[in-house]
Every structure is written in C-alpha cells, then in structure tokens.
C-alpha cells in the first residue's frame, strides 16, 4: 500500500492541496521578478489598504464582537482589533518593506577557484512559505509583504477568531497584487476554519517549502512536532530583566516598566524580574511601586515579598509554574538572586530563548552576561521591547525565531531566502 504525495497528479485534490498547488505555480512566476515589479505590488497594497480601510474595519468588528461574546480576554481582543489608525500603520509598514533592499540575487560569497571556475553563492527565494498564526490580523499583511518582497508565495492560515478580518485583508491584497501585474495566487488564505486544514498544510511536503508558526506555546509545539514540512520555529517570549549589583536605579526602573507594561500582550514583553541581592533593598521598593502604578501584579518569591510591606504593589506568592509562564498580561514573576551567575542559571533553566536583559553599570558584568546567556537577543541597558524587526531596521518581521538553524531572532527579508551556488566554467571537466 502506498500513500499519495501532494505532488502526485493522481492524488485527490483537497481545497488545501489545490491552494498549495496554485501557490507553487505563482512562486515560480514571482521568483525571477525584478525589484521594481515587487515594489510596485507592495505600494499598490499599501494604497489599497488605506482606500479600503472601512471595509477592513467592518469585517474586523465582526470578529471582535464574536470574541467578546465568547468571553475572550481583553488582551487577546487588543491583538485582534483593527482600527483605522492601525490599518494606516500597517500600510506604512508595507511601504517601509518596499523601501528595503531586495535580498534576492545578493552574492553571499564568491571566488574564482584555482582551476578557473567562477563560484558564486547567491540568495534565492524559499518558494512557498506557509504561515500559521493566531488572532493578529496584522500578521496577514506583514507576512504577505515580506514574502512578496523576497520573491516567495505565501499561504496564510490565521485563527478562526480572525477569519472575517483575514478574508477581507487577503481580498484587498490579492486585488492589489493582480492590479500590479503579479499573480494573485502569490497571496492566498488557506481554506477552512477547522484544524483539519492546518493538518493538511503541515503535511503538504513537496508543495510547501517551509512553515512558520506564530502564536502560543501549544500552537508552536504542535506545528514543530506534527509537521512533515520543514519548520522555522518561532518561540514564546519568557523574557527576563536582570538588575545587577552595580546599576543606575532610575534607569533600571524605566527599563523594567517599559519591558513589562508598554505592551504586555506581545512576545517581547518581560515576564520575569531578577534582582541581585546587593541592590535589592534599594531597588525593589522603587520597582514595586512603579509596577503598582503600571497595574502589574507581582508573582514574588519570599525574598521579593519581604520588600513589599508598605508598597502599593499587588504581590502574590510565586509558584514553580510562574518561572516558565509567558503571561502576556499585567503580571510578572520576580526573584532575588545572589549573583550574576545564579541569574544566568535561572535564565538557562526557564527561558524560552527569546530576549534577556541586564541592567548594569559594570562593563565586566555586561560582558559576562552576554557571553553566558544563550538567547536570540541579549541586551545591555535596553528594554526587551527592542527585539523587533522594525526596531532592528529589518522592516515588518515575519516572526522571531528562537531556534539556531538558518534564522535566529527577528526574521526579516534575508531570513526568507535560501541560497544556491552558480558555477561558471569554460569547458571545464573533472
């Protein structure tokens, strides 16, 4: 008994497989296009998003109403919601992507070999990129823009909670892409709202070149463990802020509050605070009051809780589970540690490998922390919130990879390419 390959013409074609086939044909058309053609499509997308904002916001309102009726948390609803201002910001991001250099064709390395053969390694599109993501309809546009710019076709599988929003957005994107002379099938919404369509996408090996999951730990784990298509693993953000023994107290408070409370529902928000015992008596009363003013609940170990008396903070006892939790809310775990090395051991045990920060005035401490901590981003005296493709100057990111193969950290345009070798000889034989 043999199983059907998605590439086998005789195999029954489900809607998902048919969609993937169309994407593969479109990918072959857009891969060799010059930058000017791709940029024209992106600028057309930005204009169309602004022109059809009312239609997009109306569709999004349906999703938001359903989410509220289902008792969805306000944190998730915030990620789901599109306003005219947010649509305008998304359009601006698309224009920013159009202005970025085109990675396709870039020579990564090249040389003339001793035998006279010319050897070049050049960037090429990945082909068909599948994105599986949760209730953030802005990802629909970000992913499409980055994939188009890098010469890829994209298959978008958002969550059912954003189905109306994503349907409207993809309609706008396809119309704009086709109006610019590119194949509309370069941007497609994966049909279906059930998990069956996700499973089919994960098994479309030979039609889909890579899958990128964006969302919570459960979604990412499912895609990584069950997919037969290669996966670039994006990670959850259990990010840490470590306040060293030598530090600027005001700066440390500012970095902590920005990392935690500026936008707590995103993966680069801080979820754990570690404080060196030598500075705890000076720092924690200030930090606890500032966290209280920001509306943050502190899940504290006994040593942190001892400093809470007389503060405005809402403090609850930390459990073992708190150290591994990505809250995505106005909550933070906090502990006192006796040395930088103890902080590093805590981070190694509990971190998701996303972003870790040290706040210190000691160059030696900063150097040791950055050497010992193995996460995608390690920052010195800067908020966790800077781990972002836009903040790094990459344009709107496709995700933040916490793996170590091919792409790590915010994934911009180069991370959506592979390479091939071009060998040019003059009748050479071996």
Secondary structure, DSSP 8 states (H G I E B T S, - for coil): -----TT-TTS---HHHHHHHHHHHHHHHHTT--HHHHHHHHHHHHHHHHHTHHHHHHHHHHHHHHHHHTT--HHHHHHH---HHHHHHHHHHHHHHHHS---TT-EEEEEE-TTS-EEEEEEEE-SEEEEEE-S-THHHHHHHHHHHHTT-EEEEE--GGGHHHHHHHHHHHHHHHHHTTS-GGGEEE-S-SSHHHHHHHHT-BTTB-EEEEES-HHHHHHHHHH-SS-EEEB----EEEEE-SS--HHHHHHHHHHHHHSSTTSTTSEEEEEEEHHHHHHHHHHHHHHHHHTT-EEEE-HHHHTT-TTS--EEEE--GGGGG----SSEEEEEEESSHHHHHHHHHHH--SSEEEEE-S-HHHHHHHHHH--SSEEEESS-GGG-STTTTTS-S-S-EE-SSSS--EE--SGGGEEEEEEEE-SS---
